[in-house]
Amino acid sequence: MSDFRFFVDPIRCIGCKACMQACSECDTHKGKSMIHLEYIERGASTQTAPMVCMHCDLPTCAAVCPADAIKRTEDGVVQSSQAPRCIGCSNCVNACPFGVPRYYPEIDQMLKCDMCYDRTSVGKKPMCASVCPSEALFYGTLEEFQSRRGGKPQNSFQFGAQTITTKVFLVLPDGEMGLDMDVISHMDARFEPDAFDHLDPFAHLELLPMEQPQTLRGRL
C-alpha cells in the first residue's frame, strides 16, 4: 500500500454519485456512504466536489476524542471510530478542518471514510475510486497519475496558523501555488452584506403581475 496514493481532483467530478453508491455497498459501512458531494456555489453552478477523509498525519479528530476511539494505522490511514469506545460526543465532527466525520444518532457512533482499509490493505482500490468514471477519485502510484493527466497534487494545507499534511492528495490546476485556508476570515466574511450566502438566487426573475380581484358588481 505504501507505493499507492489517493488523489482527489474536484475539477473532474461530474456529480454522478457513483462513488457514494459504491461506498454504501461496502460491508464495513453498515449500508451508509462514507463519502459525500459538496455543491460549489449551488445558486450559480452545478459543479460538485467529492469529499473523502484526507487522513491527516496528525489527525485532529483523534486528538480531541476523549474516549480514544479513533486510531491511525502504521501506514497512515485514520480509521472510523471504534464502536465499543465511541461515546457519540461529536467532538471529532466539530474539530475536523475538512468537515468529514459524521455522527449517526441511530447507532450513536461517528463513522467516516477509512479509505476502504479492508481493500487497500491488501492491494485493492477503494470502492469509490474503482467506479469513478471521470477519475476524479484516483488510486495508484504517482507515476501512474502523472502519465494520465496534468495537475499538481498537494497534501499540505494552511488553516490560519496551522499547517496540516495529509495522506490524500488534492489535485490543483497547473500553476497554482497552494491553498491557504483562513477559516476564521472565511466565517466572518459570510456575514458581509455582499456575501454569496446572502444572495437571492431568484433576484433575476421578474415578478408576475398579480390579477386584480373582481368586485361583485364587475362579475354581474
HURA-V613791 format. One record per residue. RES is the residue in one small letter. PHI is phi in radians with two decimals (* if undefined). OMEGA is omega in whole degrees, -180 to 180 (* if undefined). BURIAL is 1 if it has 24 or more other ideal C-beta (glycine too) atoms within 12 Angstrom, else 0. Layout:
res/phi/omega/burial
RES/PHI/OMEGA/BURIAL
RES/PHI/OMEGA/BURIAL
//
This chain:
res/phi/omega/burial
m/*/-173/1
s/-1.14/-179/0
d/-1.48/-177/0
f/-1.67/180/1
r/-2.28/-179/1
f/-1.87/-179/1
f/-2.03/176/1
v/-2.05/-178/1
d/-2.06/-175/1
p/-1.02/-177/1
i/-1.09/-178/1
r/-1.47/-177/1
c/-1.16/180/1
i/-1.91/176/0
g/1.24/-176/1
c/-1.35/179/0
k/1.18/176/0
a/-1.07/180/1
c/-1.11/-179/1
m/-1.15/180/1
q/-1.15/-180/0
a/-1.12/-180/1
c/-1.11/-178/1
s/-1.19/180/0
e/-1.54/179/0
c/-1.22/-175/1
d/-1.10/-174/0
t/-1.49/-174/1
h/-1.84/176/1
k/1.00/177/0
g/1.34/-179/0
k/-1.91/178/1
s/-1.46/179/1
m/-1.60/176/1
i/-2.08/177/1
h/-2.43/180/1
l/-1.82/171/1
e/-1.72/177/0
y/-1.69/-176/0
i/-1.51/180/0
e/0.85/-174/0
r/-0.94/-179/0
g/-1.21/-175/0
a/-2.16/-173/0
s/-2.65/174/0
t/-1.70/-177/0
q/-1.11/178/0
t/-2.14/178/1
a/-2.48/179/1
p/-1.29/-180/1
m/-2.06/174/1
v/-2.08/175/1
c/-1.14/-179/1
m/-1.48/177/1
h/0.95/-177/1
c/-1.12/176/1
d/-1.15/174/0
l/-2.16/-171/0
p/-1.13/178/1
t/-1.15/-179/1
c/-1.03/180/1
a/-1.24/-177/1
a/-1.16/-176/0
v/-1.69/-179/0
c/-1.32/-178/1
p/-1.30/-177/0
a/-1.82/-179/0
d/0.93/-176/0
a/-1.61/-176/1
i/-1.92/-177/1
k/-1.99/175/0
r/-2.02/-177/1
t/-1.30/-179/0
e/-1.12/179/0
d/-1.66/168/0
g/1.60/179/1
v/-1.63/177/1
v/-1.50/-173/1
q/-1.50/176/1
s/-1.16/-177/1
s/-1.15/176/1
q/-1.43/-174/0
a/-0.97/-179/0
p/-1.15/-176/0
r/-1.76/-174/0
c/-1.08/-180/1
i/-1.88/175/0
g/1.19/-176/1
c/-1.37/180/0
s/1.21/174/1
n/-0.99/-178/1
c/-1.14/180/1
v/-1.09/-178/1
n/-1.34/-173/0
a/-1.54/-175/1
c/-1.08/-179/1
p/-1.21/-179/1
f/-1.74/177/1
g/1.17/-173/0
v/-1.61/-174/1
p/-1.05/178/1
r/-2.26/177/1
y/-1.68/-179/1
y/-1.97/-175/1
p/-1.11/-178/0
e/-1.16/176/0
i/-2.07/179/0
d/0.90/-177/0
q/-2.72/173/1
m/-1.57/174/1
l/-2.19/177/1
k/-2.73/178/1
c/-1.08/174/1
d/-2.06/179/1
m/0.96/-179/1
c/0.77/-172/1
y/-1.05/177/1
d/-1.15/179/0
r/-1.71/-175/1
t/-1.17/180/1
s/-1.23/178/0
v/-2.03/173/0
g/1.62/179/0
k/-1.65/178/0
k/-1.37/170/1
p/-1.07/-178/1
m/-0.98/-176/1
c/-1.11/-178/1
a/-1.23/-178/1
s/-1.31/-177/1
v/-2.03/-176/1
c/-1.16/-175/1
p/-1.28/-177/0
s/-1.83/-178/0
e/1.02/170/1
a/-1.16/173/1
l/-1.98/-174/1
f/-2.25/179/1
y/-2.17/-179/1
g/3.07/179/1
t/-1.41/178/0
l/-1.08/179/0
e/-1.12/178/0
e/-1.10/180/0
f/-1.06/-177/1
q/-1.17/179/0
s/-1.37/-174/0
r/-1.87/-176/0
r/-2.86/173/0
g/-1.63/-179/0
g/1.83/-177/1
k/-1.99/177/1
p/-1.23/180/1
q/-2.39/177/1
n/-2.28/176/1
s/-2.22/-174/1
f/-2.31/-179/1
q/-1.86/176/0
f/-1.95/-176/1
g/1.12/180/0
a/-1.60/-175/0
q/-1.76/175/0
t/-1.78/-178/0
i/-2.05/175/1
t/-1.91/-172/0
t/-2.33/175/1
k/-1.36/179/1
v/-1.50/-179/1
f/-1.83/172/1
l/-1.69/-177/1
v/-1.57/177/1
l/-1.74/175/0
p/-1.04/177/0
d/-0.97/179/0
g/1.71/178/0
e/-1.26/-177/0
m/-1.51/-179/0
g/2.79/-180/0
l/-2.06/176/1
d/-2.07/-174/0
m/-1.80/176/0
d/-1.60/-172/0
v/-1.10/-177/0
i/-1.11/179/0
s/-1.12/179/0
h/-1.11/-180/0
m/-1.14/178/0
d/-1.12/-177/0
a/-1.19/-179/0
r/-1.14/-178/0
f/-1.70/175/0
e/-1.26/-177/0
p/-1.02/-177/0
d/-1.73/179/0
a/-1.14/-176/0
f/-1.07/-177/0
d/-1.10/-178/0
h/-1.70/-179/0
l/-1.26/178/0
d/-1.51/-177/0
p/-1.18/-179/0
f/-1.87/-175/0
a/-1.15/-177/0
h/-1.40/-178/0
l/-1.52/178/0
e/-1.49/178/0
l/-1.24/177/0
l/-1.32/179/0
p/-1.12/180/0
m/-1.45/179/0
e/-1.27/-180/0
q/-1.25/179/0
p/-1.15/180/0
q/-1.44/177/0
t/-1.36/178/0
l/-1.02/-179/0
r/-1.17/-178/0
g/-1.21/-178/0
r/-1.52/-178/0
l/-1.51/*/0
//
